[in-house]
Amino acid sequence: MVGVRFSTGALEDLENISSYISKDSPKRAKNFVKEIFKKIEQLKDFPYMGRKFPDKNEETLREFFHKDYRIVYEIGKEFIEILIVVHGSRIVRF
């Protein structure tokens, strides 16, 4: 089992998502972010659960979806780093 850490950008993404959802329902925003964290926790035991990042043939750069949001992460030797959390309609390039 490895640890998980978040890039500054990923934490900002989560804050922005929460703020956006909070406009309609603060409770829903809190629950949604909790769901994302719960899914990310699964990476500790299943680091390869996400698919390879499209257009990259790198085993360590991966992504998975939670509802309409993409969680992009990189598997390192000591930890998994969450790089970004964005709406699935956005184009992401590395």
PASEBA-1860 file (N, C-alpha, C; in nm, 3 decimals):
! residues 94
1> MVGVRFST> 0.084/-0.117/0.000/0.000/0.000/0.000/0.089/0.124/0.000 ~ 0.054/0.221/-0.083/0.128/0.346/-0.090/0.038/0.460/-0.042 ~ 0.099/0.573/-0.015/0.023/0.689/0.028/-0.028/0.769/-0.090 ~ -0.116/0.862/-0.061/-0.173/0.950/-0.163/-0.149/1.094/-0.119 ~ -0.106/1.176/-0.213/-0.095/1.319/-0.185/-0.156/1.397/-0.300 ~ -0.189/1.520/-0.274/-0.256/1.605/-0.372/-0.165/1.719/-0.414 ~ -0.162/1.747/-0.543/-0.091/1.866/-0.589/-0.171/1.987/-0.545 ~ -0.106/2.101/-0.541/-0.175/2.225/-0.505/-0.289/2.250/-0.602
9> GALEDLEN> -0.266/2.224/-0.728/-0.370/2.244/-0.830/-0.490/2.155/-0.808 ~ -0.468/2.030/-0.769/-0.579/1.938/-0.744/-0.663/1.984/-0.625 ~ -0.597/2.033/-0.521/-0.670/2.085/-0.405/-0.752/2.208/-0.444 ~ -0.695/2.293/-0.528/-0.769/2.411/-0.576/-0.888/2.367/-0.661 ~ -0.866/2.264/-0.744/-0.977/2.211/-0.826/-1.092/2.166/-0.738 ~ -1.061/2.091/-0.632/-1.166/2.042/-0.542/-1.238/2.157/-0.472 ~ -1.163/2.258/-0.434/-1.224/2.375/-0.370/-1.318/2.446/-0.467 ~ -1.276/2.460/-0.591/-1.359/2.526/-0.693/-1.485/2.445/-0.722
17> ISSYISKD> -1.472/2.314/-0.730/-1.587/2.227/-0.753/-1.685/2.241/-0.637 ~ -1.633/2.236/-0.517/-1.717/2.250/-0.399/-1.789/2.385/-0.396 ~ -1.718/2.490/-0.427/-1.778/2.625/-0.428/-1.889/2.635/-0.531 ~ -1.866/2.577/-0.647/-1.965/2.581/-0.754/-2.092/2.507/-0.713 ~ -2.076/2.385/-0.661/-2.192/2.306/-0.620/-2.262/2.370/-0.501 ~ -2.186/2.434/-0.414/-2.242/2.498/-0.294/-2.343/2.608/-0.326 ~ -2.331/2.665/-0.444/-2.426/2.770/-0.483/-2.569/2.716/-0.481 ~ -2.585/2.589/-0.516/-2.717/2.527/-0.514/-2.744/2.453/-0.383
25> SPKRAKNF> -2.639/2.386/-0.332/-2.660/2.304/-0.212/-2.528/2.278/-0.140 ~ -2.504/2.347/-0.031/-2.381/2.323/0.046/-2.368/2.178/0.092 ~ -2.479/2.117/0.129/-2.475/1.978/0.174/-2.433/1.885/0.059 ~ -2.489/1.908/-0.057/-2.453/1.826/-0.174/-2.306/1.845/-0.209 ~ -2.256/1.965/-0.199/-2.115/1.993/-0.229/-2.025/1.915/-0.134 ~ -2.058/1.919/-0.006/-1.978/1.847/0.094/-1.980/1.697/0.067 ~ -2.097/1.643/0.038/-2.108/1.500/0.009/-2.034/1.461/-0.118 ~ -2.041/1.546/-0.219/-1.974/1.517/-0.345/-1.823/1.508/-0.327
33> VKEIFKKI> -1.767/1.603/-0.256/-1.623/1.602/-0.231/-1.584/1.482/-0.146 ~ -1.667/1.447/-0.049/-1.640/1.327/0.033/-1.639/1.202/-0.055 ~ -1.729/1.195/-0.151/-1.732/1.081/-0.243/-1.604/1.072/-0.324 ~ -1.555/1.186/-0.369/-1.430/1.187/-0.446/-1.315/1.139/-0.359 ~ -1.306/1.189/-0.237/-1.198/1.145/-0.147/-1.207/0.995/-0.119 ~ -1.327/0.945/-0.102/-1.345/0.802/-0.077/-1.296/0.720/-0.196 ~ -1.328/0.765/-0.315/-1.283/0.694/-0.436/-1.130/0.700/-0.448 ~ -1.073/0.815/-0.418/-0.928/0.832/-0.425/-0.859/0.740/-0.324
41> EQLKDFPY> -0.919/0.721/-0.209/-0.862/0.631/-0.106/-0.842/0.490/-0.161 ~ -0.926/0.448/-0.254/-0.914/0.315/-0.313/-0.783/0.297/-0.387 ~ -0.723/0.408/-0.430/-0.596/0.400/-0.502/-0.484/0.341/-0.416 ~ -0.495/0.357/-0.287/-0.393/0.302/-0.197/-0.380/0.152/-0.215 ~ -0.490/0.085/-0.235/-0.489/-0.060/-0.253/-0.490/-0.102/-0.400 ~ -0.542/-0.016/-0.485/-0.555/-0.049/-0.627/-0.503/0.066/-0.714 ~ -0.372/0.090/-0.712/-0.319/0.207/-0.783/-0.341/0.205/-0.934 ~ -0.362/0.089/-0.992/-0.382/0.080/-1.137/-0.529/0.068/-1.174
49> MGRKFPDK> -0.619/0.108/-1.084/-0.761/0.095/-1.112/-0.807/0.188/-1.224 ~ -0.738/0.298/-1.242/-0.772/0.391/-1.350/-0.710/0.346/-1.481 ~ -0.762/0.400/-1.588/-0.707/0.367/-1.720/-0.583/0.454/-1.746 ~ -0.502/0.409/-1.840/-0.389/0.492/-1.882/-0.444/0.623/-1.936 ~ -0.372/0.729/-1.910/-0.413/0.860/-1.961/-0.413/0.856/-2.113 ~ -0.521/0.901/-2.178/-0.528/0.896/-2.325/-0.409/0.964/-2.392 ~ -0.366/0.907/-2.500/-0.257/0.960/-2.583/-0.120/0.952/-2.517 ~ -0.112/0.889/-2.404/0.017/0.867/-2.337/0.030/0.718/-2.312
57> NEETLREF> 0.142/0.664/-2.347/0.163/0.521/-2.323/0.251/0.504/-2.200 ~ 0.207/0.563/-2.090/0.282/0.556/-1.965/0.197/0.485/-1.861 ~ 0.250/0.380/-1.805/0.176/0.304/-1.704/0.146/0.387/-1.579 ~ 0.229/0.485/-1.551/0.216/0.558/-1.424/0.123/0.679/-1.431 ~ 0.088/0.726/-1.549/-0.002/0.840/-1.563/-0.140/0.786/-1.598 ~ -0.235/0.801/-1.505/-0.364/0.736/-1.518/-0.477/0.830/-1.480 ~ -0.599/0.787/-1.510/-0.716/0.866/-1.475/-0.835/0.774/-1.449 ~ -0.929/0.825/-1.372/-1.058/0.759/-1.356/-1.162/0.868/-1.340
65> FHKDYRIV> -1.287/0.829/-1.355/-1.397/0.924/-1.346/-1.476/0.900/-1.219 ~ -1.524/1.009/-1.163/-1.626/1.004/-1.058/-1.739/1.093/-1.108 ~ -1.848/1.030/-1.145/-1.960/1.100/-1.208/-1.906/1.173/-1.331 ~ -1.917/1.304/-1.339/-1.871/1.378/-1.457/-1.729/1.433/-1.444 ~ -1.659/1.396/-1.339/-1.528/1.454/-1.313/-1.415/1.354/-1.334 ~ -1.309/1.405/-1.395/-1.188/1.325/-1.418/-1.089/1.350/-1.307 ~ -1.034/1.243/-1.255/-0.928/1.252/-1.155/-0.804/1.194/-1.222 ~ -0.705/1.280/-1.245/-0.582/1.238/-1.311/-0.473/1.226/-1.205
73> YEIGKEFI> -0.401/1.115/-1.209/-0.301/1.090/-1.107/-0.178/1.022/-1.165 ~ -0.070/1.030/-1.088/0.056/0.967/-1.128/0.103/0.876/-1.015 ~ 0.142/0.756/-1.054/0.188/0.658/-0.957/0.339/0.672/-0.942 ~ 0.384/0.702/-0.822/0.527/0.710/-0.792/0.570/0.594/-0.706 ~ 0.697/0.588/-0.674/0.748/0.478/-0.593/0.701/0.487/-0.448 ~ 0.689/0.608/-0.396/0.653/0.625/-0.255/0.509/0.670/-0.234 ~ 0.447/0.729/-0.336/0.311/0.779/-0.320/0.245/0.796/-0.456 ~ 0.116/0.810/-0.452/0.036/0.844/-0.569/0.001/0.991/-0.557
81> EILIVVHG> 0.025/1.066/-0.662/-0.006/1.209/-0.657/-0.127/1.239/-0.744 ~ -0.228/1.300/-0.683/-0.345/1.345/-0.757/-0.304/1.477/-0.824 ~ -0.308/1.479/-0.956/-0.260/1.595/-1.031/-0.370/1.697/-1.057 ~ -0.484/1.650/-1.104/-0.595/1.742/-1.134/-0.728/1.671/-1.112 ~ -0.829/1.751/-1.086/-0.967/1.704/-1.079/-1.048/1.804/-1.160 ~ -1.097/1.759/-1.277/-1.166/1.851/-1.368/-1.292/1.788/-1.424 ~ -1.379/1.871/-1.473/-1.499/1.822/-1.539/-1.457/1.744/-1.664 ~ -1.526/1.635/-1.689/-1.491/1.547/-1.799/-1.497/1.610/-1.937
89> SRIVRF> -1.567/1.720/-1.949/-1.577/1.787/-2.079/-1.452/1.871/-2.112 ~ -1.369/1.895/-2.011/-1.249/1.976/-2.036/-1.139/1.894/-2.100 ~ -1.063/1.955/-2.185/-0.949/1.891/-2.249/-0.829/1.904/-2.157 ~ -0.762/1.793/-2.133/-0.645/1.791/-2.045/-0.529/1.739/-2.124 ~ -0.417/1.810/-2.121/-0.297/1.766/-2.191/-0.178/1.766/-2.096 ~ -0.093/1.666/-2.113/0.032/1.658/-2.037/0.147/1.642/-2.133
END
